[in-house]
Amino acid sequence: MRWETWSDFWFMGGYGLYVWGSVGMTALLLLLEMVQANQAHRRALALARSESLSEHP
């Protein structure tokens, strides 16, 4: 597809709302996934540290 202007690009032949809404939702969900993965990683590290300290007095 070829766009003559930036507004044509953003409008995407009438499908812009769906295209950019999908892009936005995907970006939001990927960001949420990264935040949750980071939190799970930190919890796992904290649990490993606490187990390691409780095993070695």
PDBQT receptor file of N, H, CA, C and O in Angstrom, charges set to zero:
ATOM      1  N   MET A   1       0.835  -1.175   0.000  1.00  0.00    +0.000 N 
ATOM      2  CA  MET A   1       0.000   0.000   0.000  1.00  0.00    +0.000 C 
ATOM      3  C   MET A   1       0.877   1.234   0.000  1.00  0.00    +0.000 C 
ATOM      4  O   MET A   1       1.906   1.270   0.675  1.00  0.00    +0.000 OA
ATOM      5  N   ARG A   2       0.483   2.231  -0.742  1.00  0.00    +0.000 N 
ATOM      6  H   ARG A   2      -0.353   2.202  -1.290  1.00  0.00    +0.000 HD
ATOM      7  CA  ARG A   2       1.261   3.458  -0.834  1.00  0.00    +0.000 C 
ATOM      8  C   ARG A   2       0.428   4.616  -0.299  1.00  0.00    +0.000 C 
ATOM      9  O   ARG A   2      -0.736   4.784  -0.663  1.00  0.00    +0.000 OA
ATOM     10  N   TRP A   3       1.045   5.409   0.570  1.00  0.00    +0.000 N 
ATOM     11  H   TRP A   3       1.990   5.273   0.866  1.00  0.00    +0.000 HD
ATOM     12  CA  TRP A   3       0.354   6.550   1.162  1.00  0.00    +0.000 C 
ATOM     13  C   TRP A   3       0.962   7.831   0.632  1.00  0.00    +0.000 C 
ATOM     14  O   TRP A   3       2.182   7.977   0.565  1.00  0.00    +0.000 OA
ATOM     15  N   GLU A   4       0.104   8.745   0.262  1.00  0.00    +0.000 N 
ATOM     16  H   GLU A   4      -0.887   8.627   0.317  1.00  0.00    +0.000 HD
ATOM     17  CA  GLU A   4       0.558  10.026  -0.284  1.00  0.00    +0.000 C 
ATOM     18  C   GLU A   4       0.854  11.040   0.819  1.00  0.00    +0.000 C 
ATOM     19  O   GLU A   4       1.726  11.894   0.656  1.00  0.00    +0.000 OA
ATOM     20  N   THR A   5       0.140  10.955   1.931  1.00  0.00    +0.000 N 
ATOM     21  H   THR A   5      -0.568  10.262   2.063  1.00  0.00    +0.000 HD
ATOM     22  CA  THR A   5       0.329  11.896   3.043  1.00  0.00    +0.000 C 
ATOM     23  C   THR A   5       0.402  11.111   4.353  1.00  0.00    +0.000 C 
ATOM     24  O   THR A   5       0.079   9.925   4.412  1.00  0.00    +0.000 OA
ATOM     25  N   TRP A   6       0.833  11.808   5.387  1.00  0.00    +0.000 N 
ATOM     26  H   TRP A   6       1.095  12.772   5.339  1.00  0.00    +0.000 HD
ATOM     27  CA  TRP A   6       0.880  11.181   6.703  1.00  0.00    +0.000 C 
ATOM     28  C   TRP A   6      -0.521  10.852   7.196  1.00  0.00    +0.000 C 
ATOM     29  O   TRP A   6      -0.722   9.830   7.852  1.00  0.00    +0.000 OA
ATOM     30  N   SER A   7      -1.490  11.706   6.889  1.00  0.00    +0.000 N 
ATOM     31  H   SER A   7      -1.326  12.537   6.356  1.00  0.00    +0.000 HD
ATOM     32  CA  SER A   7      -2.848  11.411   7.349  1.00  0.00    +0.000 C 
ATOM     33  C   SER A   7      -3.379  10.145   6.671  1.00  0.00    +0.000 C 
ATOM     34  O   SER A   7      -4.127   9.385   7.286  1.00  0.00    +0.000 OA
ATOM     35  N   ASP A   8      -3.000   9.911   5.412  1.00  0.00    +0.000 N 
ATOM     36  H   ASP A   8      -2.393  10.529   4.913  1.00  0.00    +0.000 HD
ATOM     37  CA  ASP A   8      -3.371   8.652   4.751  1.00  0.00    +0.000 C 
ATOM     38  C   ASP A   8      -2.757   7.459   5.482  1.00  0.00    +0.000 C 
ATOM     39  O   ASP A   8      -3.394   6.421   5.662  1.00  0.00    +0.000 OA
ATOM     40  N   PHE A   9      -1.508   7.636   5.896  1.00  0.00    +0.000 N 
ATOM     41  H   PHE A   9      -0.990   8.479   5.749  1.00  0.00    +0.000 HD
ATOM     42  CA  PHE A   9      -0.824   6.571   6.629  1.00  0.00    +0.000 C 
ATOM     43  C   PHE A   9      -1.554   6.263   7.938  1.00  0.00    +0.000 C 
ATOM     44  O   PHE A   9      -1.820   5.097   8.231  1.00  0.00    +0.000 OA
ATOM     45  N   TRP A  10      -1.882   7.291   8.729  1.00  0.00    +0.000 N 
ATOM     46  H   TRP A  10      -1.666   8.237   8.491  1.00  0.00    +0.000 HD
ATOM     47  CA  TRP A  10      -2.551   7.084  10.004  1.00  0.00    +0.000 C 
ATOM     48  C   TRP A  10      -3.969   6.549   9.824  1.00  0.00    +0.000 C 
ATOM     49  O   TRP A  10      -4.441   5.765  10.648  1.00  0.00    +0.000 OA
ATOM     50  N   PHE A  11      -4.648   6.959   8.766  1.00  0.00    +0.000 N 
ATOM     51  H   PHE A  11      -4.264   7.595   8.097  1.00  0.00    +0.000 HD
ATOM     52  CA  PHE A  11      -6.024   6.545   8.508  1.00  0.00    +0.000 C 
ATOM     53  C   PHE A  11      -6.089   5.112   7.974  1.00  0.00    +0.000 C 
ATOM     54  O   PHE A  11      -7.075   4.409   8.195  1.00  0.00    +0.000 OA
ATOM     55  N   MET A  12      -5.046   4.686   7.277  1.00  0.00    +0.000 N 
ATOM     56  H   MET A  12      -4.245   5.257   7.097  1.00  0.00    +0.000 HD
ATOM     57  CA  MET A  12      -4.915   3.319   6.761  1.00  0.00    +0.000 C 
ATOM     58  C   MET A  12      -6.127   2.872   5.934  1.00  0.00    +0.000 C 
ATOM     59  O   MET A  12      -6.622   1.755   6.092  1.00  0.00    +0.000 OA
ATOM     60  N   GLY A  13      -6.583   3.738   5.073  1.00  0.00    +0.000 N 
ATOM     61  H   GLY A  13      -6.181   4.645   4.945  1.00  0.00    +0.000 HD
ATOM     62  CA  GLY A  13      -7.686   3.373   4.196  1.00  0.00    +0.000 C 
ATOM     63  C   GLY A  13      -8.985   3.078   4.936  1.00  0.00    +0.000 C 
ATOM     64  O   GLY A  13      -9.804   2.287   4.467  1.00  0.00    +0.000 OA
ATOM     65  N   GLY A  14      -9.173   3.709   6.085  1.00  0.00    +0.000 N 
ATOM     66  H   GLY A  14      -8.508   4.351   6.466  1.00  0.00    +0.000 HD
ATOM     67  CA  GLY A  14     -10.382   3.509   6.867  1.00  0.00    +0.000 C 
ATOM     68  C   GLY A  14     -10.243   2.483   7.980  1.00  0.00    +0.000 C 
ATOM     69  O   GLY A  14     -11.155   2.313   8.788  1.00  0.00    +0.000 OA
ATOM     70  N   TYR A  15      -9.103   1.799   8.024  1.00  0.00    +0.000 N 
ATOM     71  H   TYR A  15      -8.362   1.937   7.367  1.00  0.00    +0.000 HD
ATOM     72  CA  TYR A  15      -8.883   0.765   9.041  1.00  0.00    +0.000 C 
ATOM     73  C   TYR A  15      -7.916   1.216  10.129  1.00  0.00    +0.000 C 
ATOM     74  O   TYR A  15      -7.476   0.402  10.941  1.00  0.00    +0.000 OA
ATOM     75  N   GLY A  16      -7.588   2.480  10.154  1.00  0.00    +0.000 N 
ATOM     76  H   GLY A  16      -7.946   3.141   9.494  1.00  0.00    +0.000 HD
ATOM     77  CA  GLY A  16      -6.612   3.002  11.109  1.00  0.00    +0.000 C 
ATOM     78  C   GLY A  16      -6.967   2.739  12.557  1.00  0.00    +0.000 C 
ATOM     79  O   GLY A  16      -6.099   2.392  13.357  1.00  0.00    +0.000 OA
ATOM     80  N   LEU A  17      -8.236   2.901  12.903  1.00  0.00    +0.000 N 
ATOM     81  H   LEU A  17      -8.942   3.183  12.253  1.00  0.00    +0.000 HD
ATOM     82  CA  LEU A  17      -8.656   2.666  14.288  1.00  0.00    +0.000 C 
ATOM     83  C   LEU A  17      -8.362   1.224  14.702  1.00  0.00    +0.000 C 
ATOM     84  O   LEU A  17      -7.872   0.983  15.805  1.00  0.00    +0.000 OA
ATOM     85  N   TYR A  18      -8.651   0.293  13.846  1.00  0.00    +0.000 N 
ATOM     86  H   TYR A  18      -9.049   0.489  12.950  1.00  0.00    +0.000 HD
ATOM     87  CA  TYR A  18      -8.411  -1.113  14.155  1.00  0.00    +0.000 C 
ATOM     88  C   TYR A  18      -6.915  -1.432  14.166  1.00  0.00    +0.000 C 
ATOM     89  O   TYR A  18      -6.428  -2.127  15.058  1.00  0.00    +0.000 OA
ATOM     90  N   VAL A  19      -6.196  -0.920  13.174  1.00  0.00    +0.000 N 
ATOM     91  H   VAL A  19      -6.592  -0.355  12.450  1.00  0.00    +0.000 HD
ATOM     92  CA  VAL A  19      -4.755  -1.183  13.086  1.00  0.00    +0.000 C 
ATOM     93  C   VAL A  19      -4.036  -0.591  14.281  1.00  0.00    +0.000 C 
ATOM     94  O   VAL A  19      -3.303  -1.300  14.971  1.00  0.00    +0.000 OA
ATOM     95  N   TRP A  20      -4.232   0.701  14.542  1.00  0.00    +0.000 N 
ATOM     96  H   TRP A  20      -4.827   1.277  13.982  1.00  0.00    +0.000 HD
ATOM     97  CA  TRP A  20      -3.500   1.358  15.618  1.00  0.00    +0.000 C 
ATOM     98  C   TRP A  20      -4.012   0.931  16.986  1.00  0.00    +0.000 C 
ATOM     99  O   TRP A  20      -3.251   0.910  17.954  1.00  0.00    +0.000 OA
ATOM    100  N   GLY A  21      -5.290   0.591  17.076  1.00  0.00    +0.000 N 
ATOM    101  H   GLY A  21      -5.908   0.608  16.290  1.00  0.00    +0.000 HD
ATOM    102  CA  GLY A  21      -5.798   0.033  18.326  1.00  0.00    +0.000 C 
ATOM    103  C   GLY A  21      -5.150  -1.301  18.638  1.00  0.00    +0.000 C 
ATOM    104  O   GLY A  21      -4.819  -1.581  19.790  1.00  0.00    +0.000 OA
ATOM    105  N   SER A  22      -4.968  -2.125  17.618  1.00  0.00    +0.000 N 
ATOM    106  H   SER A  22      -5.236  -1.897  16.682  1.00  0.00    +0.000 HD
ATOM    107  CA  SER A  22      -4.310  -3.422  17.798  1.00  0.00    +0.000 C 
ATOM    108  C   SER A  22      -2.838  -3.247  18.166  1.00  0.00    +0.000 C 
ATOM    109  O   SER A  22      -2.323  -3.947  19.038  1.00  0.00    +0.000 OA
ATOM    110  N   VAL A  23      -2.177  -2.326  17.510  1.00  0.00    +0.000 N 
ATOM    111  H   VAL A  23      -2.596  -1.758  16.802  1.00  0.00    +0.000 HD
ATOM    112  CA  VAL A  23      -0.770  -2.049  17.819  1.00  0.00    +0.000 C 
ATOM    113  C   VAL A  23      -0.647  -1.560  19.263  1.00  0.00    +0.000 C 
ATOM    114  O   VAL A  23       0.226  -2.010  20.005  1.00  0.00    +0.000 OA
ATOM    115  N   GLY A  24      -1.522  -0.640  19.654  1.00  0.00    +0.000 N 
ATOM    116  H   GLY A  24      -2.231  -0.273  19.052  1.00  0.00    +0.000 HD
ATOM    117  CA  GLY A  24      -1.494  -0.110  21.017  1.00  0.00    +0.000 C 
ATOM    118  C   GLY A  24      -1.779  -1.180  22.062  1.00  0.00    +0.000 C 
ATOM    119  O   GLY A  24      -1.098  -1.246  23.085  1.00  0.00    +0.000 OA
ATOM    120  N   MET A  25      -2.775  -2.012  21.811  1.00  0.00    +0.000 N 
ATOM    121  H   MET A  25      -3.328  -1.958  20.980  1.00  0.00    +0.000 HD
ATOM    122  CA  MET A  25      -3.123  -3.075  22.758  1.00  0.00    +0.000 C 
ATOM    123  C   MET A  25      -1.982  -4.086  22.869  1.00  0.00    +0.000 C 
ATOM    124  O   MET A  25      -1.674  -4.551  23.967  1.00  0.00    +0.000 OA
ATOM    125  N   THR A  26      -1.361  -4.425  21.759  1.00  0.00    +0.000 N 
ATOM    126  H   THR A  26      -1.612  -4.047  20.868  1.00  0.00    +0.000 HD
ATOM    127  CA  THR A  26      -0.232  -5.360  21.787  1.00  0.00    +0.000 C 
ATOM    128  C   THR A  26       0.930  -4.775  22.581  1.00  0.00    +0.000 C 
ATOM    129  O   THR A  26       1.543  -5.473  23.389  1.00  0.00    +0.000 OA
ATOM    130  N   ALA A  27       1.235  -3.502  22.356  1.00  0.00    +0.000 N 
ATOM    131  H   ALA A  27       0.737  -2.935  21.700  1.00  0.00    +0.000 HD
ATOM    132  CA  ALA A  27       2.320  -2.852  23.097  1.00  0.00    +0.000 C 
ATOM    133  C   ALA A  27       2.009  -2.825  24.592  1.00  0.00    +0.000 C 
ATOM    134  O   ALA A  27       2.887  -3.086  25.414  1.00  0.00    +0.000 OA
ATOM    135  N   LEU A  28       0.767  -2.510  24.943  1.00  0.00    +0.000 N 
ATOM    136  H   LEU A  28       0.053  -2.298  24.275  1.00  0.00    +0.000 HD
ATOM    137  CA  LEU A  28       0.364  -2.480  26.347  1.00  0.00    +0.000 C 
ATOM    138  C   LEU A  28       0.498  -3.858  26.990  1.00  0.00    +0.000 C 
ATOM    139  O   LEU A  28       1.015  -3.979  28.101  1.00  0.00    +0.000 OA
ATOM    140  N   LEU A  29       0.039  -4.885  26.301  1.00  0.00    +0.000 N 
ATOM    141  H   LEU A  29      -0.381  -4.787  25.399  1.00  0.00    +0.000 HD
ATOM    142  CA  LEU A  29       0.127  -6.239  26.852  1.00  0.00    +0.000 C 
ATOM    143  C   LEU A  29       1.567  -6.725  26.959  1.00  0.00    +0.000 C 
ATOM    144  O   LEU A  29       1.909  -7.429  27.910  1.00  0.00    +0.000 OA
ATOM    145  N   LEU A  30       2.419  -6.363  25.999  1.00  0.00    +0.000 N 
ATOM    146  H   LEU A  30       2.142  -5.791  25.226  1.00  0.00    +0.000 HD
ATOM    147  CA  LEU A  30       3.833  -6.732  26.087  1.00  0.00    +0.000 C 
ATOM    148  C   LEU A  30       4.503  -6.039  27.273  1.00  0.00    +0.000 C 
ATOM    149  O   LEU A  30       5.319  -6.641  27.970  1.00  0.00    +0.000 OA
ATOM    150  N   LEU A  31       4.158  -4.781  27.495  1.00  0.00    +0.000 N 
ATOM    151  H   LEU A  31       3.495  -4.292  26.928  1.00  0.00    +0.000 HD
ATOM    152  CA  LEU A  31       4.697  -4.050  28.640  1.00  0.00    +0.000 C 
ATOM    153  C   LEU A  31       4.236  -4.695  29.939  1.00  0.00    +0.000 C 
ATOM    154  O   LEU A  31       5.033  -4.870  30.861  1.00  0.00    +0.000 OA
ATOM    155  N   LEU A  32       2.959  -5.048  30.019  1.00  0.00    +0.000 N 
ATOM    156  H   LEU A  32       2.312  -4.905  29.270  1.00  0.00    +0.000 HD
ATOM    157  CA  LEU A  32       2.434  -5.722  31.201  1.00  0.00    +0.000 C 
ATOM    158  C   LEU A  32       3.141  -7.055  31.428  1.00  0.00    +0.000 C 
ATOM    159  O   LEU A  32       3.466  -7.403  32.563  1.00  0.00    +0.000 OA
ATOM    160  N   GLU A  33       3.375  -7.786  30.370  1.00  0.00    +0.000 N 
ATOM    161  H   GLU A  33       3.112  -7.503  29.448  1.00  0.00    +0.000 HD
ATOM    162  CA  GLU A  33       4.080  -9.078  30.475  1.00  0.00    +0.000 C 
ATOM    163  C   GLU A  33       5.495  -8.882  31.022  1.00  0.00    +0.000 C 
ATOM    164  O   GLU A  33       5.947  -9.656  31.865  1.00  0.00    +0.000 OA
ATOM    165  N   MET A  34       6.196  -7.849  30.544  1.00  0.00    +0.000 N 
ATOM    166  H   MET A  34       5.829  -7.220  29.859  1.00  0.00    +0.000 HD
ATOM    167  CA  MET A  34       7.550  -7.586  31.027  1.00  0.00    +0.000 C 
ATOM    168  C   MET A  34       7.546  -7.205  32.506  1.00  0.00    +0.000 C 
ATOM    169  O   MET A  34       8.418  -7.643  33.257  1.00  0.00    +0.000 OA
ATOM    170  N   VAL A  35       6.582  -6.400  32.928  1.00  0.00    +0.000 N 
ATOM    171  H   VAL A  35       5.874  -6.045  32.318  1.00  0.00    +0.000 HD
ATOM    172  CA  VAL A  35       6.487  -6.000  34.335  1.00  0.00    +0.000 C 
ATOM    173  C   VAL A  35       6.217  -7.221  35.206  1.00  0.00    +0.000 C 
ATOM    174  O   VAL A  35       6.865  -7.403  36.238  1.00  0.00    +0.000 OA
ATOM    175  N   GLN A  36       5.268  -8.056  34.799  1.00  0.00    +0.000 N 
ATOM    176  H   GLN A  36       4.742  -7.908  33.961  1.00  0.00    +0.000 HD
ATOM    177  CA  GLN A  36       4.949  -9.246  35.583  1.00  0.00    +0.000 C 
ATOM    178  C   GLN A  36       6.115 -10.232  35.623  1.00  0.00    +0.000 C 
ATOM    179  O   GLN A  36       6.362 -10.845  36.662  1.00  0.00    +0.000 OA
ATOM    180  N   ALA A  37       6.823 -10.393  34.533  1.00  0.00    +0.000 N 
ATOM    181  H   ALA A  37       6.623  -9.895  33.689  1.00  0.00    +0.000 HD
ATOM    182  CA  ALA A  37       7.986 -11.286  34.509  1.00  0.00    +0.000 C 
ATOM    183  C   ALA A  37       9.080 -10.762  35.437  1.00  0.00    +0.000 C 
ATOM    184  O   ALA A  37       9.729 -11.539  36.138  1.00  0.00    +0.000 OA
ATOM    185  N   ASN A  38       9.281  -9.456  35.442  1.00  0.00    +0.000 N 
ATOM    186  H   ASN A  38       8.754  -8.825  34.874  1.00  0.00    +0.000 HD
ATOM    187  CA  ASN A  38      10.284  -8.856  36.316  1.00  0.00    +0.000 C 
ATOM    188  C   ASN A  38       9.906  -9.056  37.784  1.00  0.00    +0.000 C 
ATOM    189  O   ASN A  38      10.767  -9.367  38.608  1.00  0.00    +0.000 OA
ATOM    190  N   GLN A  39       8.632  -8.879  38.115  1.00  0.00    +0.000 N 
ATOM    191  H   GLN A  39       7.933  -8.626  37.446  1.00  0.00    +0.000 HD
ATOM    192  CA  GLN A  39       8.181  -9.089  39.489  1.00  0.00    +0.000 C 
ATOM    193  C   GLN A  39       8.354 -10.558  39.906  1.00  0.00    +0.000 C 
ATOM    194  O   GLN A  39       8.792 -10.840  41.021  1.00  0.00    +0.000 OA
ATOM    195  N   ALA A  40       8.015 -11.474  39.022  1.00  0.00    +0.000 N 
ATOM    196  H   ALA A  40       7.659 -11.245  38.116  1.00  0.00    +0.000 HD
ATOM    197  CA  ALA A  40       8.170 -12.899  39.331  1.00  0.00    +0.000 C 
ATOM    198  C   ALA A  40       9.641 -13.247  39.523  1.00  0.00    +0.000 C 
ATOM    199  O   ALA A  40       9.983 -14.037  40.403  1.00  0.00    +0.000 OA
ATOM    200  N   HIS A  41      10.503 -12.668  38.712  1.00  0.00    +0.000 N 
ATOM    201  H   HIS A  41      10.225 -12.027  37.997  1.00  0.00    +0.000 HD
ATOM    202  CA  HIS A  41      11.942 -12.905  38.835  1.00  0.00    +0.000 C 
ATOM    203  C   HIS A  41      12.452 -12.405  40.184  1.00  0.00    +0.000 C 
ATOM    204  O   HIS A  41      13.214 -13.096  40.861  1.00  0.00    +0.000 OA
ATOM    205  N   ARG A  42      12.034 -11.209  40.570  1.00  0.00    +0.000 N 
ATOM    206  H   ARG A  42      11.415 -10.647  40.021  1.00  0.00    +0.000 HD
ATOM    207  CA  ARG A  42      12.461 -10.664  41.866  1.00  0.00    +0.000 C 
ATOM    208  C   ARG A  42      11.959 -11.522  43.028  1.00  0.00    +0.000 C 
ATOM    209  O   ARG A  42      12.689 -11.758  43.991  1.00  0.00    +0.000 OA
ATOM    210  N   ARG A  43      10.709 -11.987  42.934  1.00  0.00    +0.000 N 
ATOM    211  H   ARG A  43      10.117 -11.795  42.152  1.00  0.00    +0.000 HD
ATOM    212  CA  ARG A  43      10.174 -12.864  43.987  1.00  0.00    +0.000 C 
ATOM    213  C   ARG A  43      10.960 -14.164  44.065  1.00  0.00    +0.000 C 
ATOM    214  O   ARG A  43      11.260 -14.645  45.158  1.00  0.00    +0.000 OA
ATOM    215  N   ALA A  44      11.293 -14.731  42.922  1.00  0.00    +0.000 N 
ATOM    216  H   ALA A  44      11.049 -14.340  42.034  1.00  0.00    +0.000 HD
ATOM    217  CA  ALA A  44      12.054 -15.983  42.898  1.00  0.00    +0.000 C 
ATOM    218  C   ALA A  44      13.442 -15.780  43.497  1.00  0.00    +0.000 C 
ATOM    219  O   ALA A  44      13.919 -16.632  44.247  1.00  0.00    +0.000 OA
ATOM    220  N   LEU A  45      14.092 -14.670  43.178  1.00  0.00    +0.000 N 
ATOM    221  H   LEU A  45      13.705 -13.978  42.569  1.00  0.00    +0.000 HD
ATOM    222  CA  LEU A  45      15.405 -14.387  43.754  1.00  0.00    +0.000 C 
ATOM    223  C   LEU A  45      15.316 -14.201  45.262  1.00  0.00    +0.000 C 
ATOM    224  O   LEU A  45      16.165 -14.702  46.000  1.00  0.00    +0.000 OA
ATOM    225  N   ALA A  46      14.300 -13.488  45.722  1.00  0.00    +0.000 N 
ATOM    226  H   ALA A  46      13.610 -13.081  45.123  1.00  0.00    +0.000 HD
ATOM    227  CA  ALA A  46      14.129 -13.273  47.162  1.00  0.00    +0.000 C 
ATOM    228  C   ALA A  46      13.872 -14.591  47.868  1.00  0.00    +0.000 C 
ATOM    229  O   ALA A  46      14.411 -14.829  48.949  1.00  0.00    +0.000 OA
ATOM    230  N   LEU A  47      13.059 -15.449  47.274  1.00  0.00    +0.000 N 
ATOM    231  H   LEU A  47      12.621 -15.256  46.395  1.00  0.00    +0.000 HD
ATOM    232  CA  LEU A  47      12.790 -16.762  47.865  1.00  0.00    +0.000 C 
ATOM    233  C   LEU A  47      14.070 -17.600  47.905  1.00  0.00    +0.000 C 
ATOM    234  O   LEU A  47      14.346 -18.260  48.907  1.00  0.00    +0.000 OA
ATOM    235  N   ALA A  48      14.839 -17.578  46.836  1.00  0.00    +0.000 N 
ATOM    236  H   ALA A  48      14.614 -17.042  46.023  1.00  0.00    +0.000 HD
ATOM    237  CA  ALA A  48      16.092 -18.342  46.796  1.00  0.00    +0.000 C 
ATOM    238  C   ALA A  48      17.060 -17.823  47.860  1.00  0.00    +0.000 C 
ATOM    239  O   ALA A  48      17.726 -18.614  48.528  1.00  0.00    +0.000 OA
ATOM    240  N   ARG A  49      17.141 -16.502  48.021  1.00  0.00    +0.000 N 
ATOM    241  H   ARG A  49      16.599 -15.860  47.479  1.00  0.00    +0.000 HD
ATOM    242  CA  ARG A  49      18.038 -15.937  49.029  1.00  0.00    +0.000 C 
ATOM    243  C   ARG A  49      17.584 -16.340  50.423  1.00  0.00    +0.000 C 
ATOM    244  O   ARG A  49      18.403 -16.727  51.256  1.00  0.00    +0.000 OA
ATOM    245  N   SER A  50      16.278 -16.251  50.682  1.00  0.00    +0.000 N 
ATOM    246  H   SER A  50      15.613 -15.937  50.005  1.00  0.00    +0.000 HD
ATOM    247  CA  SER A  50      15.792 -16.597  52.026  1.00  0.00    +0.000 C 
ATOM    248  C   SER A  50      15.989 -18.085  52.317  1.00  0.00    +0.000 C 
ATOM    249  O   SER A  50      16.315 -18.443  53.449  1.00  0.00    +0.000 OA
ATOM    250  N   GLU A  51      15.804 -18.948  51.340  1.00  0.00    +0.000 N 
ATOM    251  H   GLU A  51      15.540 -18.657  50.420  1.00  0.00    +0.000 HD
ATOM    252  CA  GLU A  51      16.038 -20.372  51.541  1.00  0.00    +0.000 C 
ATOM    253  C   GLU A  51      17.520 -20.660  51.755  1.00  0.00    +0.000 C 
ATOM    254  O   GLU A  51      17.889 -21.522  52.553  1.00  0.00    +0.000 OA
ATOM    255  N   SER A  52      18.357 -19.932  51.035  1.00  0.00    +0.000 N 
ATOM    256  H   SER A  52      18.057 -19.232  50.387  1.00  0.00    +0.000 HD
ATOM    257  CA  SER A  52      19.798 -20.114  51.165  1.00  0.00    +0.000 C 
ATOM    258  C   SER A  52      20.265 -19.684  52.557  1.00  0.00    +0.000 C 
ATOM    259  O   SER A  52      21.111 -20.346  53.158  1.00  0.00    +0.000 OA
ATOM    260  N   LEU A  53      19.725 -18.592  53.064  1.00  0.00    +0.000 N 
ATOM    261  H   LEU A  53      19.038 -18.054  52.575  1.00  0.00    +0.000 HD
ATOM    262  CA  LEU A  53      20.117 -18.114  54.390  1.00  0.00    +0.000 C 
ATOM    263  C   LEU A  53      19.589 -19.028  55.496  1.00  0.00    +0.000 C 
ATOM    264  O   LEU A  53      20.247 -19.207  56.521  1.00  0.00    +0.000 OA
ATOM    265  N   SER A  54      18.407 -19.603  55.291  1.00  0.00    +0.000 N 
ATOM    266  H   SER A  54      17.872 -19.457  54.458  1.00  0.00    +0.000 HD
ATOM    267  CA  SER A  54      17.839 -20.467  56.348  1.00  0.00    +0.000 C 
ATOM    268  C   SER A  54      18.554 -21.829  56.391  1.00  0.00    +0.000 C 
ATOM    269  O   SER A  54      18.529 -22.491  57.429  1.00  0.00    +0.000 OA
ATOM    270  N   GLU A  55      19.173 -22.250  55.323  1.00  0.00    +0.000 N 
ATOM    271  H   GLU A  55      19.193 -21.713  54.480  1.00  0.00    +0.000 HD
ATOM    272  CA  GLU A  55      19.881 -23.520  55.297  1.00  0.00    +0.000 C 
ATOM    273  C   GLU A  55      21.266 -23.416  55.944  1.00  0.00    +0.000 C 
ATOM    274  O   GLU A  55      21.774 -24.396  56.488  1.00  0.00    +0.000 OA
ATOM    275  N   HIS A  56      21.866 -22.242  55.883  1.00  0.00    +0.000 N 
ATOM    276  H   HIS A  56      21.453 -21.445  55.440  1.00  0.00    +0.000 HD
ATOM    277  CA  HIS A  56      23.226 -22.054  56.404  1.00  0.00    +0.000 C 
ATOM    278  C   HIS A  56      23.156 -21.090  57.598  1.00  0.00    +0.000 C 
ATOM    279  O   HIS A  56      23.108 -19.876  57.399  1.00  0.00    +0.000 OA
ATOM    280  N   PRO A  57      23.150 -21.602  58.812  1.00  0.00    +0.000 N 
ATOM    281  CA  PRO A  57      23.062 -20.715  59.996  1.00  0.00    +0.000 C 
ATOM    282  C   PRO A  57      24.307 -19.923  60.245  1.00  0.00    +0.000 C 
ATOM    283  O   PRO A  57      24.364 -19.147  61.198  1.00  0.00    +0.000 OA
TER     284      PRO A  57
